[in-house]
Amino acid sequence: MAIDFSAINLPVIIGAALIDGINPCAFGVLIFLLSYLLKVVKKKSVMVINGSIYIFGVFITYLVAGLVLLPVVRALGQFSVWSYRIIGIIVILAGLLEIKDYFWYGKGFSLSIAPSNARRIKMYTNKVGKKKSTAFLLGVFVALVELPCTGAIYLAILALMSTTGLNINNLQFLVLYNLIFVLPLMIILVSIAHGASIKKFKAWRMEHKGFMRLSIGILLVVMGAWMLYTVSTLTL
């Protein structure tokens, strides 16, 4: 019997993307980039242009990843209903790790950018300067290596979409999801361009990092549990 996660709709897409977009990993890299550009280049116009190109690189990478992975997830689901169960379990485990970090951050395994990739991000950021192409490639690289931080919600959304495949409706959902996902980054960029303090953004990120992880964790557990429940009711 075909699985139909019928509740995948506009409110689900918007809500998931908003929560996914407040991920502390994504915030941290952008703030670091803007801080570097203001310090080295010292021109807000260059910061805005390269910051925008960086965000566009993140957007395009996530959109392309969704377009590539959606047919793959659909094929796996058609091959075996266990594929949806496994994805649901992965999503729940990711959520529990995020919730764990709200209470015991730094203890045990966490969903974060690998230390080696974090060092590469800093190295590549130092090469951006006025180079627009480097800013774009940095966005692509960051989008790929921060998947351990941000990928679980996206995976769940793709699994929910996969039951109807890559159609016009889901394509619009993917574009909207990723626009909302980068919206907080755009807000940070515009705010700093208009005089907001980077130090205050850094402090705000550190102060609310736990709450952001808790919100993401709760959403992941709910989405994963919903997937498992839906699969179980259709396979009884």
N, C-alpha and C positions, 0 to 999 in steps of 0.2 A: 504494500500500500504506500502511495506517495505521501510524503510528509509535507504539510503546509503550515508554516509558522505564520498564520493569517494576521497576527497582531503587528507585523512589521509594517509600519506606516510612518507618516510624516512626524508625529510627536515622538515616536521611538527614535527615529533618526536624529532629530534635533536634540533631544535630551541626551542621547548617548554621545553625540559629537561635542556638545557643550562640556560634559563632564570629562571626556577624553582630552579636550583642548586645554583644560586647566592642569595638565600633567606637569609636575615640577621639573622633570627632565627637559621638556621642550622650553620652558621658561628660562631655565638656567643657561642653556647654550646661547639663546638670543641675547640675553642680558650681557653675557660675557662678550659676545661679538660687538654689540653696540658700545660697550664700555671701551673695548680696544680701539674701535674706529674713532671715537671721540678723543681718545688719548693720543693716538698716533696721527691720524689724518687731520683732526681738529676742525673739520667742516661738517656741519649738520646736514648739508645738502648731500654730501657723499655718504654719510651715515644712513640717511633716509633711502637713497637710491640702492645702495648695496644691501641694506637691511631688507628692503622690499624684494630685491632679487633673491636673497637668501630664503625668505618666506615663500616666494614663488617656487623655488627649488624643492622645498619641503612639500608644498601642495602637489606639484606635478608628480613627485616620487610616490607619494601615498596614493594618488589617483591611479597611476599606472600599476602600482602593486595591487590595488583592488581589482582593476580590470583583468590582470593576469591571474590572480588567485581565485576570483569568483567562479570561473569555469572549472578550475581544478577542484575546488570544494564541492561543486555540484556533481562532478564526475565521481568523486569519492562517495558522496551521499547516495548516488544511484547504484553504486557498486555494492555498498553495504550500509545498513542503517546504523551499524556500529560506529561509522565515521562521525555521525552527529553526536553519538554518546561520548566518544573520545574527545571531540571538540568541547562539548559541554563540561566534561570533567576538567579539561585543561583550563577552561575559562574560570571555573569555580576555584581551582587551585591557585590561579593567578590572583583572584580576588582575595583569597585567604592570606596570601603573602602580602598584599597591599594593606589589608586590615592589620596583620601582624606588625607591619612597619609603623602603623599609627601608635601602637602601644610599646613596641620594642624595636625602634629603628636602629639599624646597625648590628643587630644580633641575628645571626644565621643568614640564610640566603635572602637576597632582596632583588626585586625587579629594577634593574638600573643599568646604565651604560657601563660596559666593561672598562676597567681601569686603563687597559691598553688603548681602547678606542677614545677614551676621554683625553688621553695624552695626545693622540692624533688630532682630535678636534682642536685642541689648543695650538698645536703646531700649524694646522691648516689655517686657523683663524689669523695667526700671525702673518700669514702670506696674503691675506685678502687685500688690505690697503685700499687702493682705488680700482682694483681689478674686478670688474663685474662678473667675468666668467668664473673666477675663483669663488666669488660669493655664491653663485648658483651651484657650483660643484660642492661647496661646503654644505649647502642646504640638502643636496641629494645624499651626501655621505651621512650627515646627521640623521636624516629621516630613516636611513637604513640601519644605522647602529643603535638608534634609540628604540627600535622595535620591542626589545625586552621590556621597556617602560610603557610604551603606548600601544603595542600590537594586540593585546588580548581583547580589548573592546572592539577593535576593528575586525578581528577574526570572528568574534561572535556575530557582528553585524553582517559580515560576508556569509556566514553560515545560514543566517536567517534569510538573506536575499537569495541564496543559492537554490532554494526550492523552486523558484520561478525563473532562474537563469538570468543571463545578461540581456535584458530587454530595455526599452526606452525608459520605463518607469524606474528600474534599478539604476540605470546610468545616471538619471537625474538625481536619484538618491545619493549615489556615490559622489557626484560633483558637489551637491549641497553639503553632505557630511564633511567633506574635506575643506570646503570653504569655511564652515563653522569651526572645524578643528584648528585652522590657522587664525581664526578671528582674534583670539586673545593675544597672539603674537603681534597682529596688526595694531591692536589697541595699545600694547606696550610701546611699539615703535612710534606711533603717532604721539603718544603721551610724552615720551622722552624728547621727540622732535620739538614739542611745544614747551619744553622747559622742565618736565618732571625729572626728579632726581633718580639717577640709576641706583644710588645707594639705598634709597627708600624702596625701590622695587626689589633689590636684593634682600633687604630686611623683611619686606612683606612676604617674599617667597619662602624665606626660612621660617617665618612665624606661622605661615599657613600650610607648610609642606605636609604636616601630618594630616590636617583636615582634607587636603586634596587627595592624599593617598586613601584615606578612609572612604571618601565619596566614591572614588574609582573602585575600591574593593567591594563596597556594598552593591554597586551597579553590576559588577562582574558576577558576584555570587547569585544575584537575582536572575541575570540573563542566563547563566549556566544552568541554574535550577529549572528555569522555564523551559529550556531546550530539552533537558532530561525528562521532565514531566510530559512534554508534548510527544516526545518519541515513545515514552512508555505507554501512553494512552492509545497510540496508534498501532502498537505492536502487541497488545495484549491478546 
